[in-house]
Amino acid sequence: MKRYILAMAFIIMCAVTCPLTVAAWDYDPDIQEQMDADNINITVNGMTLNVAGASGQVLEVVSLTGRKVASVKIESQSQRVELNIPKGCYILKIGKVVRKVSLR
């Protein structure tokens, strides 16, 4: 009888402490932002950036020391951006998309 009570107590304790799962139909607002981030494409050719899929957003260029060196509003679906900054490594940020690039 003691084993039965201990087993039931163990099962109940496990059931109470298990994390709850989220139903598949729950809405997550971050999913849309994540999908938008997956569509943004940044390519680098020398000191020229080609940005696609970021219309209406702002491209920020930050040095590795954390100083913002440039900020450009992306006006079209596919835009070419000429950077007039020293050669080196920089961090590019558009919305939630962050990339480290080397400009040569």
N, C-alpha and C positions, 0 to 999 in steps of 0.2 A: 504494500500500500504506500510505503514511503517513496519507493521508486516512481510510482505512478504520479504522486503529488509533485515530486521534484521534476519529473519529466514535463508535466503540464506547466509548472512554474517557469521552467526554462523556455518552453515554446512560447508562452505568453510574453516573457521578458524579451525574447528575440523579436516577436511580432511588434511590440511596442517601440523598440529602439531602431527598427529598420527605417531607412529614409523613405519618404513618400516619393512616388514617381509622378511626373507631370504628364497629364493627358495629352495625346497627340493633337487635339483640336485647340489647345491653349495658344493664344496669339502672343508672339514675341516681337516687339517693335524693333529690336536690334537685328533681326533677320533681314529686313529690307535694307538697312544700312550696310550689312555685311554683303548682301547681294550686289549693292551698288559699288562697294569697294572692290569686288571681284571683277567688275567690268572696266575699271580704270587701268589704262596701260601707259607706262612711261618708258620711253626708249631714249638713250643718250648717244649722240654722235658728236664727239669733240665738245664744243661749248653750246651745242644745240640740243634742246629737249623736244621730243615729240610727245604730246600728251593727248590721249584719246579717251573718251568716255567720261570727261569731267566737266562738262559744260555747266557754267554758272558757279563753279567753285573757285577757291583761291589756292594757288600753288605757293607754298612757302619754302624758301631755301635757307637752311640753317647750317652754320659751320659746326664742326665737331666740338668746338668749345661752347656751343649753345647760343651763339649770337646770330640773330636773324640778319641775313645779308641781302635777301631779295624777296619780294612778294609780287605775284602776278595773277591777275584775274583771268581765268580761262573763259573765253567768250563763246567758243564754238565747240562742236562735238570732237573735232580733231584740230589741234592747234600746235604750231611750231613756236618755241620760245627760245630766243637768243639771249644767253646770259653773258653779261659783261662783268665777270668776277674773276678773281685769281684762280689759277689751276689748283686742284686739290680735291679732297674728299668732303662731301657735303651730305646732308640729310634732306630729302625732299618729302614734303607732307602735303597731301591733298585730302581733305576730310579726315577719314580714319586710315587712309593708306599712307604708309611711311616706308621709304626706300633709302638705302645708303648708296651713293654713287660716287664715282671718281671722274672728275672733269679734267680732260687733258687738252 
